[in-house]
Amino acid sequence: MFLAIDGILTQSEAAVLRGAAETLAFADGRATAGKIARAIKANDQAVPSDDLDAIRAKAADALMAHPVFTAAARPKAMTKLILSRYREGQTYGMHVDDALMQGIRTDLSFTLFLSEPESYDGGALIVADTAEERAFKLAPGSLILYPSTTLHRVEPVTRGTRLCLVGWVQSWIRDAGQREVLFDLDRAIADVHGREGKSALLDTLTKTRSNLIRMWAG
């Protein structure tokens, strides 16, 4: 399931994080890439610091508080976020993310956009599936969530600077199909509750959701 989620951060919150990022030191992003990816990765990543930790914490709190993100990802664990910067001429070629990062299994990958899309040319995130490639260049504070098993790349930036936060989730629900079933069930429960309030149908749906989570969580 590919999911674009608006409003993880408000426009003003994203602007504050962009401003905070201007004070940070950045280093060559290839330092965190594997042997194969190192040859196709050309970007900058923020160097660890207390100020970077504050940016990470703000974004991580927003992610964990967002009902659509948590329903789609069912996070069990999440990597530390990487603050990534692409300047003119920088890019990241086609690759798949490592299966294990920072001691967790990567089930889902995400990019949280911070830059205004009009402020840079190029730099779209291209995610491929068996049928097509999809391009994402979202508003600041918006996020694209997709399976970590997916090939993807970042197109070269030809003007301006692309700033984003990237991270990976280990889900309580390892199977992507099961996660989608639960996500659809969440939406059905919200719809029924909105129309009927507490009802026998709502009780049945919530019971089914809880029991499926018990069966599938791991």
Protein Blocks (a to p, Z undefined) as FASTA:
>chain_A
ZZddehkbafklmmmmmmmmmmpccddfklmpcfklmmmgccddddddfklmmmmmmmmm
mmmmpmklmmmnopabdcddddddddehiacddddddfbgghiacfbdcdddfbdfklpg
ejiacdddfkbccdddddehiacdddfkbccdddddfehjddddddddddfblblklmmm
mmmmmmmmmmmmmmnopafklmmmmmmmmmmmmmmgZZ
